[in-house]
Amino acid sequence: MDVYTAIETRRDSETCAPEPRPPREVIERLIRAATWAPSHRRTEPWRFTVLAGDARSAMGNAVADWMAATGAANEGQQAATRVRLLRAPVVIVVTQVGTPEDATRDREDYAACWCAIENLLLAAQAEGLAAHTSTGVMTEFAGAKQYLGLEEQDHIVAYIYLGYPPEGGVTKEGTRRPAVVRWEWE
Ligand SMILES: Cc1cc2nc3c(=O)[nH]c(=O)nc-3n(C[C@H](O)[C@H](O)[C@H](O)COP(=O)(O)O)c2cc1C
């Protein structure tokens, strides 16, 4: 698949087939594609945690238990957290090595992580997978960072849910407004 086709046909898909699980070699290719992203001064700030099978509920339960212990969320939110990561056969948690002593680098490294994520999503599209990107509170909870073994200054950037497309395929419409561009083209 050429890069323009991958860019224009990729759609975020909240659902995917519960099985089969994409093979490990495919996931390795996606992560390799992610690591070819640019990063200023080649900091390569991205890290990846791949969760499949029971590892998904292990993390969900650990974060829900942390919520209960700290009062960070109500019972409904705890219950949702226990099952959230089960929405796809594979979840890649993309994290960033943080540098609080250098705010510019920290911001640039966060941007680089999103470049890596876009590479990963385009590679997933080329591999025929469905992918969903999620941020929100699961990137903020200290309990999630602890579970992943992150340092205080590190960041959870996003959770990428991956599987084969649901029955009927990914049907989400993909449109974009025309680019807003001011041309100064002498
Ligand atoms: C930085 C970022 C954060 C996102 N976070 C979420 C999220 O927390 N929940 C969600 O449902 N989708 C999330 N998405 C996916 C977007 O909702 C999705 O990309 C958008 O609807 C455009 O659709 P498309 O990706 O199919 O073109 C996120 C996307 C990006 C780039």
The ligand as a Gaussian input file, in Angstrom:
#p B3LYP/6-31G(d) Opt

LIG

0 1
 C       -4.048000      13.061000      20.143000
 C       -5.248000      12.167000      19.894000
 C       -5.970000      11.702000      20.967000
 C       -7.090000      10.897000      20.772000
 N       -7.796000      10.448000      21.850000
 C       -8.921000       9.750000      21.659000
 C       -9.680000       9.320000      22.787000
 O       -9.290000       9.510000      23.936000
 N      -10.839000       8.660000      22.526000
 C      -11.284000       8.424000      21.254000
 O      -12.353000       7.850000      21.097000
 N      -10.546000       8.782000      20.174000
 C       -9.391000       9.445000      20.354000
 N       -8.630000       9.797000      19.268000
 C       -9.056000       9.415000      17.913000
 C       -9.824000      10.527000      17.235000
 O      -11.097000      10.667000      17.841000
 C       -9.958000      10.233000      15.744000
 O       -8.674000      10.193000      15.177000
 C      -10.796000      11.315000      15.072000
 O      -12.151000      11.084000      15.329000
 C      -10.618000      11.380000      13.568000
 O      -11.024000      10.164000      12.977000
 P      -10.054000       9.326000      12.029000
 O       -8.856000       8.965000      12.877000
 O      -10.855000       8.129000      11.634000
 O       -9.693000      10.168000      10.865000
 C       -7.490000      10.558000      19.453000
 C       -6.712000      11.004000      18.359000
 C       -5.599000      11.776000      18.578000
 C       -4.769000      12.235000      17.398000

